[in-house]
Amino acid sequence: MALLVIAIVVLVLFGRGKVSSLMGEFGKGITAFKKGLNDGTTEAAAERNAALDKPVPSVQPIQPVPGTEARDVTPSNEPRV
């Protein structure tokens, strides 16, 4: 009921022509937004397919740097020596 009253007040204040043109612009905006979303997903799919077609380079194993061995850094309640 409240939405109907608001719609009538807006129609009286702005007139039928102005409200009609505003709704037309609103519809065009939504259409452009949806088209942009679809274009984005199409471009992303094309990029993904292009990336999948490229050969994967071989990976060399990483050698540890001397002096950087893992150590336990868990805090404990024991006094340090």
mmCIF file of the N, C-alpha and C atoms, coordinates in Angstrom:
data_MODEL
# 
_entry.id   MODEL 
# 
loop_
_atom_site.group_PDB 
_atom_site.id 
_atom_site.type_symbol 
_atom_site.label_atom_id 
_atom_site.label_alt_id 
_atom_site.label_comp_id 
_atom_site.label_asym_id 
_atom_site.label_entity_id 
_atom_site.label_seq_id 
_atom_site.pdbx_PDB_ins_code 
_atom_site.Cartn_x 
_atom_site.Cartn_y 
_atom_site.Cartn_z 
_atom_site.occupancy 
_atom_site.B_iso_or_equiv 
_atom_site.pdbx_formal_charge 
_atom_site.auth_seq_id 
_atom_site.auth_comp_id 
_atom_site.auth_asym_id 
_atom_site.auth_atom_id 
_atom_site.pdbx_PDB_model_num 
ATOM 1   N N  . MET A 1 1  ? 0.832  -1.189  0.000   1.00 0.00 ? 1  MET A N  1 
ATOM 2   C CA . MET A 1 1  ? 0.000  0.000   0.000   1.00 0.00 ? 1  MET A CA 1 
ATOM 3   C C  . MET A 1 1  ? 0.876  1.253   0.000   1.00 0.00 ? 1  MET A C  1 
ATOM 4   N N  . ALA A 1 2  ? 1.951  1.234   0.818   1.00 0.00 ? 2  ALA A N  1 
ATOM 5   C CA . ALA A 1 2  ? 2.816  2.401   0.910   1.00 0.00 ? 2  ALA A CA 1 
ATOM 6   C C  . ALA A 1 2  ? 3.526  2.662   -0.416  1.00 0.00 ? 2  ALA A C  1 
ATOM 7   N N  . LEU A 1 3  ? 3.917  1.600   -1.113  1.00 0.00 ? 3  LEU A N  1 
ATOM 8   C CA . LEU A 1 3  ? 4.575  1.777   -2.414  1.00 0.00 ? 3  LEU A CA 1 
ATOM 9   C C  . LEU A 1 3  ? 3.642  2.416   -3.437  1.00 0.00 ? 3  LEU A C  1 
ATOM 10  N N  . LEU A 1 4  ? 2.364  2.094   -3.367  1.00 0.00 ? 4  LEU A N  1 
ATOM 11  C CA . LEU A 1 4  ? 1.389  2.682   -4.279  1.00 0.00 ? 4  LEU A CA 1 
ATOM 12  C C  . LEU A 1 4  ? 1.261  4.182   -4.021  1.00 0.00 ? 4  LEU A C  1 
ATOM 13  N N  . VAL A 1 5  ? 1.219  4.571   -2.755  1.00 0.00 ? 5  VAL A N  1 
ATOM 14  C CA . VAL A 1 5  ? 1.126  5.991   -2.402  1.00 0.00 ? 5  VAL A CA 1 
ATOM 15  C C  . VAL A 1 5  ? 2.374  6.731   -2.876  1.00 0.00 ? 5  VAL A C  1 
ATOM 16  N N  . ILE A 1 6  ? 3.556  6.123   -2.671  1.00 0.00 ? 6  ILE A N  1 
ATOM 17  C CA . ILE A 1 6  ? 4.804  6.748   -3.113  1.00 0.00 ? 6  ILE A CA 1 
ATOM 18  C C  . ILE A 1 6  ? 4.810  6.898   -4.638  1.00 0.00 ? 6  ILE A C  1 
ATOM 19  N N  . ALA A 1 7  ? 4.348  5.873   -5.343  1.00 0.00 ? 7  ALA A N  1 
ATOM 20  C CA . ALA A 1 7  ? 4.301  5.938   -6.804  1.00 0.00 ? 7  ALA A CA 1 
ATOM 21  C C  . ALA A 1 7  ? 3.383  7.053   -7.279  1.00 0.00 ? 7  ALA A C  1 
ATOM 22  N N  . ILE A 1 8  ? 2.244  7.221   -6.644  1.00 0.00 ? 8  ILE A N  1 
ATOM 23  C CA . ILE A 1 8  ? 1.306  8.282   -7.027  1.00 0.00 ? 8  ILE A CA 1 
ATOM 24  C C  . ILE A 1 8  ? 1.912  9.654   -6.761  1.00 0.00 ? 8  ILE A C  1 
ATOM 25  N N  . VAL A 1 9  ? 2.571  9.836   -5.626  1.00 0.00 ? 9  VAL A N  1 
ATOM 26  C CA . VAL A 1 9  ? 3.196  11.128  -5.304  1.00 0.00 ? 9  VAL A CA 1 
ATOM 27  C C  . VAL A 1 9  ? 4.296  11.453  -6.322  1.00 0.00 ? 9  VAL A C  1 
ATOM 28  N N  . VAL A 1 10 ? 5.115  10.483  -6.670  1.00 0.00 ? 10 VAL A N  1 
ATOM 29  C CA . VAL A 1 10 ? 6.185  10.702  -7.652  1.00 0.00 ? 10 VAL A CA 1 
ATOM 30  C C  . VAL A 1 10 ? 5.584  11.055  -9.008  1.00 0.00 ? 10 VAL A C  1 
ATOM 31  N N  . LEU A 1 11 ? 4.516  10.383  -9.391  1.00 0.00 ? 11 LEU A N  1 
ATOM 32  C CA . LEU A 1 11 ? 3.849  10.656  -10.664 1.00 0.00 ? 11 LEU A CA 1 
ATOM 33  C C  . LEU A 1 11 ? 3.282  12.071  -10.696 1.00 0.00 ? 11 LEU A C  1 
ATOM 34  N N  . VAL A 1 12 ? 2.705  12.502  -9.600  1.00 0.00 ? 12 VAL A N  1 
ATOM 35  C CA . VAL A 1 12 ? 2.136  13.852  -9.534  1.00 0.00 ? 12 VAL A CA 1 
ATOM 36  C C  . VAL A 1 12 ? 3.240  14.904  -9.561  1.00 0.00 ? 12 VAL A C  1 
ATOM 37  N N  . LEU A 1 13 ? 4.332  14.674  -8.840  1.00 0.00 ? 13 LEU A N  1 
ATOM 38  C CA . LEU A 1 13 ? 5.411  15.658  -8.772  1.00 0.00 ? 13 LEU A CA 1 
ATOM 39  C C  . LEU A 1 13 ? 6.161  15.806  -10.096 1.00 0.00 ? 13 LEU A C  1 
ATOM 40  N N  . PHE A 1 14 ? 6.496  14.706  -10.732 1.00 0.00 ? 14 PHE A N  1 
ATOM 41  C CA . PHE A 1 14 ? 7.341  14.757  -11.909 1.00 0.00 ? 14 PHE A CA 1 
ATOM 42  C C  . PHE A 1 14 ? 6.591  14.655  -13.224 1.00 0.00 ? 14 PHE A C  1 
ATOM 43  N N  . GLY A 1 15 ? 5.391  14.190  -13.223 1.00 0.00 ? 15 GLY A N  1 
ATOM 44  C CA . GLY A 1 15 ? 4.641  14.035  -14.467 1.00 0.00 ? 15 GLY A CA 1 
ATOM 45  C C  . GLY A 1 15 ? 4.939  12.710  -15.135 1.00 0.00 ? 15 GLY A C  1 
ATOM 46  N N  . ARG A 1 16 ? 3.982  12.318  -15.987 1.00 0.00 ? 16 ARG A N  1 
ATOM 47  C CA . ARG A 1 16 ? 4.091  11.007  -16.613 1.00 0.00 ? 16 ARG A CA 1 
ATOM 48  C C  . ARG A 1 16 ? 5.275  10.924  -17.586 1.00 0.00 ? 16 ARG A C  1 
ATOM 49  N N  . GLY A 1 17 ? 5.547  11.969  -18.310 1.00 0.00 ? 17 GLY A N  1 
ATOM 50  C CA . GLY A 1 17 ? 6.625  11.958  -19.298 1.00 0.00 ? 17 GLY A CA 1 
ATOM 51  C C  . GLY A 1 17 ? 7.990  11.814  -18.659 1.00 0.00 ? 17 GLY A C  1 
ATOM 52  N N  . LYS A 1 18 ? 8.223  12.553  -17.575 1.00 0.00 ? 18 LYS A N  1 
ATOM 53  C CA . LYS A 1 18 ? 9.527  12.507  -16.911 1.00 0.00 ? 18 LYS A CA 1 
ATOM 54  C C  . LYS A 1 18 ? 9.763  11.127  -16.281 1.00 0.00 ? 18 LYS A C  1 
ATOM 55  N N  . VAL A 1 19 ? 8.750  10.585  -15.616 1.00 0.00 ? 19 VAL A N  1 
ATOM 56  C CA . VAL A 1 19 ? 8.874  9.266   -14.985 1.00 0.00 ? 19 VAL A CA 1 
ATOM 57  C C  . VAL A 1 19 ? 9.107  8.199   -16.052 1.00 0.00 ? 19 VAL A C  1 
ATOM 58  N N  . SER A 1 20 ? 8.410  8.323   -17.183 1.00 0.00 ? 20 SER A N  1 
ATOM 59  C CA . SER A 1 20 ? 8.573  7.355   -18.264 1.00 0.00 ? 20 SER A CA 1 
ATOM 60  C C  . SER A 1 20 ? 9.995  7.386   -18.816 1.00 0.00 ? 20 SER A C  1 
ATOM 61  N N  . SER A 1 21 ? 10.538 8.581   -19.015 1.00 0.00 ? 21 SER A N  1 
ATOM 62  C CA . SER A 1 21 ? 11.901 8.667   -19.543 1.00 0.00 ? 21 SER A CA 1 
ATOM 63  C C  . SER A 1 21 ? 12.915 8.164   -18.522 1.00 0.00 ? 21 SER A C  1 
ATOM 64  N N  . LEU A 1 22 ? 12.677 8.425   -17.235 1.00 0.00 ? 22 LEU A N  1 
ATOM 65  C CA . LEU A 1 22 ? 13.584 7.922   -16.201 1.00 0.00 ? 22 LEU A CA 1 
ATOM 66  C C  . LEU A 1 22 ? 13.583 6.397   -16.167 1.00 0.00 ? 22 LEU A C  1 
ATOM 67  N N  . MET A 1 23 ? 12.414 5.794   -16.280 1.00 0.00 ? 23 MET A N  1 
ATOM 68  C CA . MET A 1 23 ? 12.329 4.333   -16.264 1.00 0.00 ? 23 MET A CA 1 
ATOM 69  C C  . MET A 1 23 ? 12.991 3.753   -17.513 1.00 0.00 ? 23 MET A C  1 
ATOM 70  N N  . GLY A 1 24 ? 12.871 4.441   -18.653 1.00 0.00 ? 24 GLY A N  1 
ATOM 71  C CA . GLY A 1 24 ? 13.530 3.982   -19.874 1.00 0.00 ? 24 GLY A CA 1 
ATOM 72  C C  . GLY A 1 24 ? 15.045 3.993   -19.711 1.00 0.00 ? 24 GLY A C  1 
ATOM 73  N N  . GLU A 1 25 ? 15.574 5.074   -19.120 1.00 0.00 ? 25 GLU A N  1 
ATOM 74  C CA . GLU A 1 25 ? 17.020 5.152   -18.878 1.00 0.00 ? 25 GLU A CA 1 
ATOM 75  C C  . GLU A 1 25 ? 17.464 4.086   -17.879 1.00 0.00 ? 25 GLU A C  1 
ATOM 76  N N  . PHE A 1 26 ? 16.651 3.848   -16.879 1.00 0.00 ? 26 PHE A N  1 
ATOM 77  C CA . PHE A 1 26 ? 16.959 2.813   -15.886 1.00 0.00 ? 26 PHE A CA 1 
ATOM 78  C C  . PHE A 1 26 ? 17.035 1.442   -16.558 1.00 0.00 ? 26 PHE A C  1 
ATOM 79  N N  . GLY A 1 27 ? 16.079 1.150   -17.429 1.00 0.00 ? 27 GLY A N  1 
ATOM 80  C CA . GLY A 1 27 ? 16.071 -0.124  -18.161 1.00 0.00 ? 27 GLY A CA 1 
ATOM 81  C C  . GLY A 1 27 ? 17.282 -0.267  -19.059 1.00 0.00 ? 27 GLY A C  1 
ATOM 82  N N  . LYS A 1 28 ? 17.683 0.827   -19.729 1.00 0.00 ? 28 LYS A N  1 
ATOM 83  C CA . LYS A 1 28 ? 18.874 0.777   -20.587 1.00 0.00 ? 28 LYS A CA 1 
ATOM 84  C C  . LYS A 1 28 ? 20.127 0.508   -19.759 1.00 0.00 ? 28 LYS A C  1 
ATOM 85  N N  . GLY A 1 29 ? 20.181 1.105   -18.574 1.00 0.00 ? 29 GLY A N  1 
ATOM 86  C CA . GLY A 1 29 ? 21.327 0.875   -17.692 1.00 0.00 ? 29 GLY A CA 1 
ATOM 87  C C  . GLY A 1 29 ? 21.435 -0.573  -17.261 1.00 0.00 ? 29 GLY A C  1 
ATOM 88  N N  . ILE A 1 30 ? 20.306 -1.163  -16.908 1.00 0.00 ? 30 ILE A N  1 
ATOM 89  C CA . ILE A 1 30 ? 20.302 -2.576  -16.491 1.00 0.00 ? 30 ILE A CA 1 
ATOM 90  C C  . ILE A 1 30 ? 20.721 -3.468  -17.658 1.00 0.00 ? 30 ILE A C  1 
ATOM 91  N N  . THR A 1 31 ? 20.216 -3.168  -18.857 1.00 0.00 ? 31 THR A N  1 
ATOM 92  C CA . THR A 1 31 ? 20.571 -3.952  -20.032 1.00 0.00 ? 31 THR A CA 1 
ATOM 93  C C  . THR A 1 31 ? 22.066 -3.859  -20.317 1.00 0.00 ? 31 THR A C  1 
ATOM 94  N N  . ALA A 1 32 ? 22.622 -2.650  -20.224 1.00 0.00 ? 32 ALA A N  1 
ATOM 95  C CA . ALA A 1 32 ? 24.057 -2.469  -20.468 1.00 0.00 ? 32 ALA A CA 1 
ATOM 96  C C  . ALA A 1 32 ? 24.878 -3.205  -19.413 1.00 0.00 ? 32 ALA A C  1 
ATOM 97  N N  . PHE A 1 33 ? 24.408 -3.182  -18.160 1.00 0.00 ? 33 PHE A N  1 
ATOM 98  C CA . PHE A 1 33 ? 25.110 -3.881  -17.084 1.00 0.00 ? 33 PHE A CA 1 
ATOM 99  C C  . PHE A 1 33 ? 25.134 -5.384  -17.341 1.00 0.00 ? 33 PHE A C  1 
ATOM 100 N N  . LYS A 1 34 ? 24.004 -5.951  -17.713 1.00 0.00 ? 34 LYS A N  1 
ATOM 101 C CA . LYS A 1 34 ? 23.934 -7.386  -17.990 1.00 0.00 ? 34 LYS A CA 1 
ATOM 102 C C  . LYS A 1 34 ? 24.812 -7.752  -19.183 1.00 0.00 ? 34 LYS A C  1 
ATOM 103 N N  . LYS A 1 35 ? 24.815 -6.895  -20.215 1.00 0.00 ? 35 LYS A N  1 
ATOM 104 C CA . LYS A 1 35 ? 25.648 -7.150  -21.379 1.00 0.00 ? 35 LYS A CA 1 
ATOM 105 C C  . LYS A 1 35 ? 27.124 -7.116  -20.994 1.00 0.00 ? 35 LYS A C  1 
ATOM 106 N N  . GLY A 1 36 ? 27.502 -6.175  -20.128 1.00 0.00 ? 36 GLY A N  1 
ATOM 107 C CA . GLY A 1 36 ? 28.875 -6.087  -19.664 1.00 0.00 ? 36 GLY A CA 1 
ATOM 108 C C  . GLY A 1 36 ? 29.283 -7.318  -18.874 1.00 0.00 ? 36 GLY A C  1 
ATOM 109 N N  . LEU A 1 37 ? 28.378 -7.831  -18.054 1.00 0.00 ? 37 LEU A N  1 
ATOM 110 C CA . LEU A 1 37 ? 28.673 -9.052  -17.306 1.00 0.00 ? 37 LEU A CA 1 
ATOM 111 C C  . LEU A 1 37 ? 28.887 -10.229 -18.248 1.00 0.00 ? 37 LEU A C  1 
ATOM 112 N N  . ASN A 1 38 ? 28.032 -10.348 -19.248 1.00 0.00 ? 38 ASN A N  1 
ATOM 113 C CA . ASN A 1 38 ? 28.161 -11.460 -20.197 1.00 0.00 ? 38 ASN A CA 1 
ATOM 114 C C  . ASN A 1 38 ? 29.437 -11.335 -21.010 1.00 0.00 ? 38 ASN A C  1 
ATOM 115 N N  . ASP A 1 39 ? 29.804 -10.113 -21.421 1.00 0.00 ? 39 ASP A N  1 
ATOM 116 C CA . ASP A 1 39 ? 31.037 -9.916  -22.168 1.00 0.00 ? 39 ASP A CA 1 
ATOM 117 C C  . ASP A 1 39 ? 32.245 -10.277 -21.311 1.00 0.00 ? 39 ASP A C  1 
ATOM 118 N N  . GLY A 1 40 ? 32.184 -9.922  -20.037 1.00 0.00 ? 40 GLY A N  1 
ATOM 119 C CA . GLY A 1 40 ? 33.291 -10.229 -19.134 1.00 0.00 ? 40 GLY A CA 1 
ATOM 120 C C  . GLY A 1 40 ? 33.492 -11.722 -18.958 1.00 0.00 ? 40 GLY A C  1 
ATOM 121 N N  . THR A 1 41 ? 32.402 -12.465 -18.839 1.00 0.00 ? 41 THR A N  1 
ATOM 122 C CA . THR A 1 41 ? 32.536 -13.911 -18.672 1.00 0.00 ? 41 THR A CA 1 
ATOM 123 C C  . THR A 1 41 ? 33.009 -14.557 -19.956 1.00 0.00 ? 41 THR A C  1 
ATOM 124 N N  . THR A 1 42 ? 32.608 -14.011 -21.106 1.00 0.00 ? 42 THR A N  1 
ATOM 125 C CA . THR A 1 42 ? 33.056 -14.550 -22.385 1.00 0.00 ? 42 THR A CA 1 
ATOM 126 C C  . THR A 1 42 ? 34.559 -14.314 -22.556 1.00 0.00 ? 42 THR A C  1 
ATOM 127 N N  . GLU A 1 43 ? 35.008 -13.094 -22.208 1.00 0.00 ? 43 GLU A N  1 
ATOM 128 C CA . GLU A 1 43 ? 36.435 -12.788 -22.307 1.00 0.00 ? 43 GLU A CA 1 
ATOM 129 C C  . GLU A 1 43 ? 37.246 -13.646 -21.337 1.00 0.00 ? 43 GLU A C  1 
ATOM 130 N N  . ALA A 1 44 ? 36.725 -13.826 -20.127 1.00 0.00 ? 44 ALA A N  1 
ATOM 131 C CA . ALA A 1 44 ? 37.439 -14.634 -19.134 1.00 0.00 ? 44 ALA A CA 1 
ATOM 132 C C  . ALA A 1 44 ? 37.541 -16.082 -19.600 1.00 0.00 ? 44 ALA A C  1 
ATOM 133 N N  . ALA A 1 45 ? 36.484 -16.601 -20.203 1.00 0.00 ? 45 ALA A N  1 
ATOM 134 C CA . ALA A 1 45 ? 36.512 -17.977 -20.699 1.00 0.00 ? 45 ALA A CA 1 
ATOM 135 C C  . ALA A 1 45 ? 37.519 -18.112 -21.839 1.00 0.00 ? 45 ALA A C  1 
ATOM 136 N N  . ALA A 1 46 ? 37.585 -17.109 -22.715 1.00 0.00 ? 46 ALA A N  1 
ATOM 137 C CA . ALA A 1 46 ? 38.547 -17.152 -23.815 1.00 0.00 ? 46 ALA A CA 1 
ATOM 138 C C  . ALA A 1 46 ? 39.974 -17.110 -23.281 1.00 0.00 ? 46 ALA A C  1 
ATOM 139 N N  . GLU A 1 47 ? 40.232 -16.263 -22.273 1.00 0.00 ? 47 GLU A N  1 
ATOM 140 C CA . GLU A 1 47 ? 41.567 -16.189 -21.674 1.00 0.00 ? 47 GLU A CA 1 
ATOM 141 C C  . GLU A 1 47 ? 41.931 -17.503 -20.986 1.00 0.00 ? 47 GLU A C  1 
ATOM 142 N N  . ARG A 1 48 ? 40.957 -18.086 -20.299 1.00 0.00 ? 48 ARG A N  1 
ATOM 143 C CA . ARG A 1 48 ? 41.200 -19.350 -19.602 1.00 0.00 ? 48 ARG A CA 1 
ATOM 144 C C  . ARG A 1 48 ? 41.524 -20.451 -20.611 1.00 0.00 ? 48 ARG A C  1 
ATOM 145 N N  . ASN A 1 49 ? 40.787 -20.504 -21.720 1.00 0.00 ? 49 ASN A N  1 
ATOM 146 C CA . ASN A 1 49 ? 41.053 -21.521 -22.735 1.00 0.00 ? 49 ASN A CA 1 
ATOM 147 C C  . ASN A 1 49 ? 42.414 -21.301 -23.388 1.00 0.00 ? 49 ASN A C  1 
ATOM 148 N N  . ALA A 1 50 ? 42.775 -20.044 -23.608 1.00 0.00 ? 50 ALA A N  1 
ATOM 149 C CA . ALA A 1 50 ? 44.082 -19.747 -24.197 1.00 0.00 ? 50 ALA A CA 1 
ATOM 150 C C  . ALA A 1 50 ? 45.198 -20.164 -23.242 1.00 0.00 ? 50 ALA A C  1 
ATOM 151 N N  . ALA A 1 51 ? 44.995 -19.943 -21.949 1.00 0.00 ? 51 ALA A N  1 
ATOM 152 C CA . ALA A 1 51 ? 46.006 -20.324 -20.963 1.00 0.00 ? 51 ALA A CA 1 
ATOM 153 C C  . ALA A 1 51 ? 46.140 -21.846 -20.870 1.00 0.00 ? 51 ALA A C  1 
ATOM 154 N N  . LEU A 1 52 ? 45.047 -22.549 -21.046 1.00 0.00 ? 52 LEU A N  1 
ATOM 155 C CA . LEU A 1 52 ? 45.099 -24.006 -20.977 1.00 0.00 ? 52 LEU A CA 1 
ATOM 156 C C  . LEU A 1 52 ? 45.799 -24.610 -22.189 1.00 0.00 ? 52 LEU A C  1 
ATOM 157 N N  . ASP A 1 53 ? 45.807 -23.888 -23.307 1.00 0.00 ? 53 ASP A N  1 
ATOM 158 C CA . ASP A 1 53 ? 46.446 -24.398 -24.518 1.00 0.00 ? 53 ASP A CA 1 
ATOM 159 C C  . ASP A 1 53 ? 47.963 -24.239 -24.492 1.00 0.00 ? 53 ASP A C  1 
ATOM 160 N N  . LYS A 1 54 ? 48.497 -23.379 -23.626 1.00 0.00 ? 54 LYS A N  1 
ATOM 161 C CA . LYS A 1 54 ? 49.935 -23.161 -23.559 1.00 0.00 ? 54 LYS A CA 1 
ATOM 162 C C  . LYS A 1 54 ? 50.611 -24.333 -22.851 1.00 0.00 ? 54 LYS A C  1 
ATOM 163 N N  . PRO A 1 55 ? 51.816 -24.711 -23.319 1.00 0.00 ? 55 PRO A N  1 
ATOM 164 C CA . PRO A 1 55 ? 52.524 -25.793 -22.626 1.00 0.00 ? 55 PRO A CA 1 
ATOM 165 C C  . PRO A 1 55 ? 53.026 -25.321 -21.254 1.00 0.00 ? 55 PRO A C  1 
ATOM 166 N N  . VAL A 1 56 ? 53.079 -26.225 -20.327 1.00 0.00 ? 56 VAL A N  1 
ATOM 167 C CA . VAL A 1 56 ? 53.526 -25.911 -18.975 1.00 0.00 ? 56 VAL A CA 1 
ATOM 168 C C  . VAL A 1 56 ? 55.042 -26.054 -18.912 1.00 0.00 ? 56 VAL A C  1 
ATOM 169 N N  . PRO A 1 57 ? 55.763 -25.008 -18.469 1.00 0.00 ? 57 PRO A N  1 
ATOM 170 C CA . PRO A 1 57 ? 57.222 -25.120 -18.378 1.00 0.00 ? 57 PRO A CA 1 
ATOM 171 C C  . PRO A 1 57 ? 57.615 -26.073 -17.249 1.00 0.00 ? 57 PRO A C  1 
ATOM 172 N N  . SER A 1 58 ? 58.760 -26.721 -17.427 1.00 0.00 ? 58 SER A N  1 
ATOM 173 C CA . SER A 1 58 ? 59.212 -27.633 -16.387 1.00 0.00 ? 58 SER A CA 1 
ATOM 174 C C  . SER A 1 58 ? 59.697 -26.834 -15.182 1.00 0.00 ? 58 SER A C  1 
ATOM 175 N N  . VAL A 1 59 ? 59.534 -27.403 -14.017 1.00 0.00 ? 59 VAL A N  1 
ATOM 176 C CA . VAL A 1 59 ? 59.878 -26.723 -12.772 1.00 0.00 ? 59 VAL A CA 1 
ATOM 177 C C  . VAL A 1 59 ? 61.071 -27.424 -12.147 1.00 0.00 ? 59 VAL A C  1 
ATOM 178 N N  . GLN A 1 60 ? 62.070 -26.655 -11.767 1.00 0.00 ? 60 GLN A N  1 
ATOM 179 C CA . GLN A 1 60 ? 63.250 -27.193 -11.111 1.00 0.00 ? 60 GLN A CA 1 
ATOM 180 C C  . GLN A 1 60 ? 63.015 -27.220 -9.605  1.00 0.00 ? 60 GLN A C  1 
ATOM 181 N N  . PRO A 1 61 ? 63.442 -28.271 -8.919  1.00 0.00 ? 61 PRO A N  1 
ATOM 182 C CA . PRO A 1 61 ? 63.258 -28.301 -7.460  1.00 0.00 ? 61 PRO A CA 1 
ATOM 183 C C  . PRO A 1 61 ? 64.096 -27.214 -6.789  1.00 0.00 ? 61 PRO A C  1 
ATOM 184 N N  . ILE A 1 62 ? 63.578 -26.691 -5.721  1.00 0.00 ? 62 ILE A N  1 
ATOM 185 C CA . ILE A 1 62 ? 64.261 -25.635 -4.985  1.00 0.00 ? 62 ILE A CA 1 
ATOM 186 C C  . ILE A 1 62 ? 65.229 -26.264 -3.996  1.00 0.00 ? 62 ILE A C  1 
ATOM 187 N N  . GLN A 1 63 ? 66.462 -25.808 -4.008  1.00 0.00 ? 63 GLN A N  1 
ATOM 188 C CA . GLN A 1 63 ? 67.474 -26.307 -3.086  1.00 0.00 ? 63 GLN A CA 1 
ATOM 189 C C  . GLN A 1 63 ? 67.468 -25.425 -1.839  1.00 0.00 ? 63 GLN A C  1 
ATOM 190 N N  . PRO A 1 64 ? 67.498 -26.034 -0.656  1.00 0.00 ? 64 PRO A N  1 
ATOM 191 C CA . PRO A 1 64 ? 67.506 -25.218 0.556   1.00 0.00 ? 64 PRO A CA 1 
ATOM 192 C C  . PRO A 1 64 ? 68.812 -24.444 0.701   1.00 0.00 ? 64 PRO A C  1 
ATOM 193 N N  . VAL A 1 65 ? 68.708 -23.273 1.267   1.00 0.00 ? 65 VAL A N  1 
ATOM 194 C CA . VAL A 1 65 ? 69.881 -22.442 1.520   1.00 0.00 ? 65 VAL A CA 1 
ATOM 195 C C  . VAL A 1 65 ? 70.514 -22.928 2.816   1.00 0.00 ? 65 VAL A C  1 
ATOM 196 N N  . PRO A 1 66 ? 71.830 -23.135 2.829   1.00 0.00 ? 66 PRO A N  1 
ATOM 197 C CA . PRO A 1 66 ? 72.479 -23.606 4.056   1.00 0.00 ? 66 PRO A CA 1 
ATOM 198 C C  . PRO A 1 66 ? 72.241 -22.622 5.212   1.00 0.00 ? 66 PRO A C  1 
ATOM 199 N N  . GLY A 1 67 ? 71.963 -23.162 6.378   1.00 0.00 ? 67 GLY A N  1 
ATOM 200 C CA . GLY A 1 67 ? 71.743 -22.349 7.564   1.00 0.00 ? 67 GLY A CA 1 
ATOM 201 C C  . GLY A 1 67 ? 70.288 -21.937 7.774   1.00 0.00 ? 67 GLY A C  1 
ATOM 202 N N  . THR A 1 68 ? 69.407 -22.417 6.924   1.00 0.00 ? 68 THR A N  1 
ATOM 203 C CA . THR A 1 68 ? 67.993 -22.044 7.076   1.00 0.00 ? 68 THR A CA 1 
ATOM 204 C C  . THR A 1 68 ? 67.133 -23.261 7.375   1.00 0.00 ? 68 THR A C  1 
ATOM 205 N N  . GLU A 1 69 ? 67.680 -24.221 8.093   1.00 0.00 ? 69 GLU A N  1 
ATOM 206 C CA . GLU A 1 69 ? 66.925 -25.418 8.412   1.00 0.00 ? 69 GLU A CA 1 
ATOM 207 C C  . GLU A 1 69 ? 65.757 -25.043 9.319   1.00 0.00 ? 69 GLU A C  1 
ATOM 208 N N  . ALA A 1 70 ? 64.728 -25.851 9.269   1.00 0.00 ? 70 ALA A N  1 
ATOM 209 C CA . ALA A 1 70 ? 63.548 -25.597 10.099  1.00 0.00 ? 70 ALA A CA 1 
ATOM 210 C C  . ALA A 1 70 ? 63.892 -25.817 11.565  1.00 0.00 ? 70 ALA A C  1 
ATOM 211 N N  . ARG A 1 71 ? 63.348 -24.991 12.413  1.00 0.00 ? 71 ARG A N  1 
ATOM 212 C CA . ARG A 1 71 ? 63.564 -25.154 13.848  1.00 0.00 ? 71 ARG A CA 1 
ATOM 213 C C  . ARG A 1 71 ? 62.248 -24.915 14.574  1.00 0.00 ? 71 ARG A C  1 
ATOM 214 N N  . ASP A 1 72 ? 62.149 -25.450 15.759  1.00 0.00 ? 72 ASP A N  1 
ATOM 215 C CA . ASP A 1 72 ? 60.931 -25.334 16.546  1.00 0.00 ? 72 ASP A CA 1 
ATOM 216 C C  . ASP A 1 72 ? 60.917 -23.976 17.239  1.00 0.00 ? 72 ASP A C  1 
ATOM 217 N N  . VAL A 1 73 ? 59.896 -23.188 16.958  1.00 0.00 ? 73 VAL A N  1 
ATOM 218 C CA . VAL A 1 73 ? 59.765 -21.867 17.574  1.00 0.00 ? 73 VAL A CA 1 
ATOM 219 C C  . VAL A 1 73 ? 58.522 -21.798 18.449  1.00 0.00 ? 73 VAL A C  1 
ATOM 220 N N  . THR A 1 74 ? 58.016 -22.959 18.837  1.00 0.00 ? 74 THR A N  1 
ATOM 221 C CA . THR A 1 74 ? 56.833 -23.000 19.685  1.00 0.00 ? 74 THR A CA 1 
ATOM 222 C C  . THR A 1 74 ? 57.194 -22.501 21.075  1.00 0.00 ? 74 THR A C  1 
ATOM 223 N N  . PRO A 1 75 ? 56.434 -21.509 21.600  1.00 0.00 ? 75 PRO A N  1 
ATOM 224 C CA . PRO A 1 75 ? 56.755 -21.017 22.942  1.00 0.00 ? 75 PRO A CA 1 
ATOM 225 C C  . PRO A 1 75 ? 56.498 -22.104 23.987  1.00 0.00 ? 75 PRO A C  1 
ATOM 226 N N  . SER A 1 76 ? 57.339 -22.169 24.966  1.00 0.00 ? 76 SER A N  1 
ATOM 227 C CA . SER A 1 76 ? 57.166 -23.149 26.043  1.00 0.00 ? 76 SER A CA 1 
ATOM 228 C C  . SER A 1 76 ? 57.347 -22.451 27.381  1.00 0.00 ? 76 SER A C  1 
ATOM 229 N N  . ASN A 1 77 ? 56.907 -23.112 28.421  1.00 0.00 ? 77 ASN A N  1 
ATOM 230 C CA . ASN A 1 77 ? 57.020 -22.553 29.780  1.00 0.00 ? 77 ASN A CA 1 
ATOM 231 C C  . ASN A 1 77 ? 58.344 -22.905 30.427  1.00 0.00 ? 77 ASN A C  1 
ATOM 232 N N  . GLU A 1 78 ? 59.154 -23.710 29.753  1.00 0.00 ? 78 GLU A N  1 
ATOM 233 C CA . GLU A 1 78 ? 60.425 -24.130 30.317  1.00 0.00 ? 78 GLU A CA 1 
ATOM 234 C C  . GLU A 1 78 ? 61.435 -22.982 30.204  1.00 0.00 ? 78 GLU A C  1 
ATOM 235 N N  . PRO A 1 79 ? 62.268 -22.817 31.201  1.00 0.00 ? 79 PRO A N  1 
ATOM 236 C CA . PRO A 1 79 ? 63.271 -21.743 31.112  1.00 0.00 ? 79 PRO A CA 1 
ATOM 237 C C  . PRO A 1 79 ? 64.305 -22.069 30.042  1.00 0.00 ? 79 PRO A C  1 
ATOM 238 N N  . ARG A 1 80 ? 64.821 -21.037 29.431  1.00 0.00 ? 80 ARG A N  1 
ATOM 239 C CA . ARG A 1 80 ? 65.818 -21.217 28.372  1.00 0.00 ? 80 ARG A CA 1 
ATOM 240 C C  . ARG A 1 80 ? 67.175 -21.495 28.989  1.00 0.00 ? 80 ARG A C  1 
ATOM 241 N N  . VAL A 1 81 ? 67.954 -22.273 28.301  1.00 0.00 ? 81 VAL A N  1 
ATOM 242 C CA . VAL A 1 81 ? 69.281 -22.645 28.785  1.00 0.00 ? 81 VAL A CA 1 
ATOM 243 C C  . VAL A 1 81 ? 70.337 -21.843 28.073  1.00 0.00 ? 81 VAL A C  1 
# 
